[in-house]
Amino acid sequence: MNTFIVTVKLAPRKGHDPQNKQTGECPVSQHCTDVTGQHHSFLVDGVSEETIRERLEAEPDPIHVTRVERTDS
């Protein structure tokens, strides 16, 4: 099974201040607590890198994938 760390970049969010990070419900992953940041990373397994990119970029508000890192060998 392939497991990837996927990093995405969202459009700037209202209240984003890198010097004053806030925690709460992340807009991308239930395992993340970064509310205001632009970059978010999360694990995805069981699919290919191509499928990950296709699914995220096909969202109604496309999500820009900045990095996909395979964690298994």
C-alpha positions as a Markdown table, in Angstrom:
| # | Residue | x | y | z |
|---|---|---|---|---|
| 1 | Met | 0.0 | 0.0 | 0.0 |
| 2 | Asn | 1.3 | 3.4 | -0.9 |
| 3 | Thr | 1.3 | 6.1 | 1.8 |
| 4 | Phe | 2.1 | 9.7 | 1.0 |
| 5 | Ile | 2.5 | 13.0 | 2.9 |
| 6 | Val | 0.6 | 15.5 | 0.8 |
| 7 | Thr | 1.2 | 19.2 | 1.2 |
| 8 | Val | -1.2 | 21.7 | -0.3 |
| 9 | Lys | -1.4 | 25.5 | -0.5 |
| 10 | Leu | -4.7 | 27.2 | 0.0 |
| 11 | Ala | -5.6 | 30.8 | -0.9 |
| 12 | Pro | -4.8 | 33.3 | 1.8 |
| 13 | Arg | -7.5 | 33.1 | 4.6 |
| 14 | Lys | -9.0 | 36.0 | 6.4 |
| 15 | Gly | -7.1 | 36.5 | 9.6 |
| 16 | His | -4.0 | 34.8 | 8.4 |
| 17 | Asp | -1.0 | 36.1 | 10.4 |
| 18 | Pro | 2.1 | 33.8 | 10.4 |
| 19 | Gln | 3.3 | 35.5 | 13.6 |
| 20 | Asn | 0.0 | 34.8 | 15.4 |
| 21 | Lys | -1.0 | 31.2 | 14.5 |
| 22 | Gln | -4.4 | 30.1 | 15.6 |
| 23 | Thr | -5.7 | 26.6 | 16.3 |
| 24 | Gly | -9.0 | 25.0 | 15.6 |
| 25 | Glu | -10.7 | 23.0 | 12.9 |
| 26 | Cys | -8.4 | 22.8 | 9.8 |
| 27 | Pro | -10.1 | 23.3 | 6.5 |
| 28 | Val | -8.2 | 20.4 | 4.9 |
| 29 | Ser | -7.7 | 17.6 | 7.4 |
| 30 | Gln | -9.3 | 16.4 | 10.7 |
| 31 | His | -5.8 | 15.7 | 12.0 |
| 32 | Cys | -4.5 | 19.2 | 11.6 |
| 33 | Thr | -5.3 | 22.2 | 13.9 |
| 34 | Asp | -3.9 | 25.0 | 11.8 |
| 35 | Val | -6.9 | 27.3 | 11.1 |
| 36 | Thr | -5.3 | 30.3 | 9.4 |
| 37 | Gly | -2.2 | 29.0 | 7.6 |
| 38 | Gln | -1.9 | 28.6 | 3.9 |
| 39 | His | 0.2 | 25.3 | 3.8 |
| 40 | His | -1.3 | 22.1 | 5.2 |
| 41 | Ser | 0.1 | 18.5 | 5.2 |
| 42 | Phe | -1.7 | 15.3 | 5.7 |
| 43 | Leu | -1.3 | 11.5 | 5.1 |
| 44 | Val | -3.0 | 9.7 | 2.2 |
| 45 | Asp | -2.8 | 6.0 | 1.6 |
| 46 | Gly | -4.1 | 3.4 | -0.8 |
| 47 | Val | -4.1 | 5.5 | -4.0 |
| 48 | Ser | -1.5 | 6.7 | -6.5 |
| 49 | Glu | 0.2 | 10.1 | -6.5 |
| 50 | Glu | -1.6 | 10.8 | -9.8 |
| 51 | Thr | -5.0 | 10.0 | -8.2 |
| 52 | Ile | -4.2 | 12.3 | -5.2 |
| 53 | Arg | -3.4 | 15.2 | -7.5 |
| 54 | Glu | -6.4 | 14.6 | -9.8 |
| 55 | Arg | -8.9 | 14.5 | -6.9 |
| 56 | Leu | -7.6 | 17.6 | -5.1 |
| 57 | Glu | -7.3 | 19.7 | -8.3 |
| 58 | Ala | -10.8 | 18.6 | -9.3 |
| 59 | Glu | -12.4 | 20.1 | -6.2 |
| 60 | Pro | -15.0 | 22.8 | -6.8 |
| 61 | Asp | -12.4 | 25.2 | -5.3 |
| 62 | Pro | -9.2 | 23.6 | -6.7 |
| 63 | Ile | -6.5 | 22.8 | -4.1 |
| 64 | His | -3.0 | 23.5 | -5.2 |
| 65 | Val | -0.7 | 20.5 | -4.4 |
| 66 | Thr | 2.8 | 21.7 | -3.6 |
| 67 | Arg | 4.3 | 18.3 | -2.6 |
| 68 | Val | 3.6 | 14.6 | -2.5 |
| 69 | Glu | 6.1 | 12.5 | -0.6 |
| 70 | Arg | 6.0 | 8.7 | -0.6 |
| 71 | Thr | 6.6 | 7.4 | 2.9 |
| 72 | Asp | 7.0 | 3.7 | 2.2 |
| 73 | Ser | 9.6 | 1.9 | 0.1 |
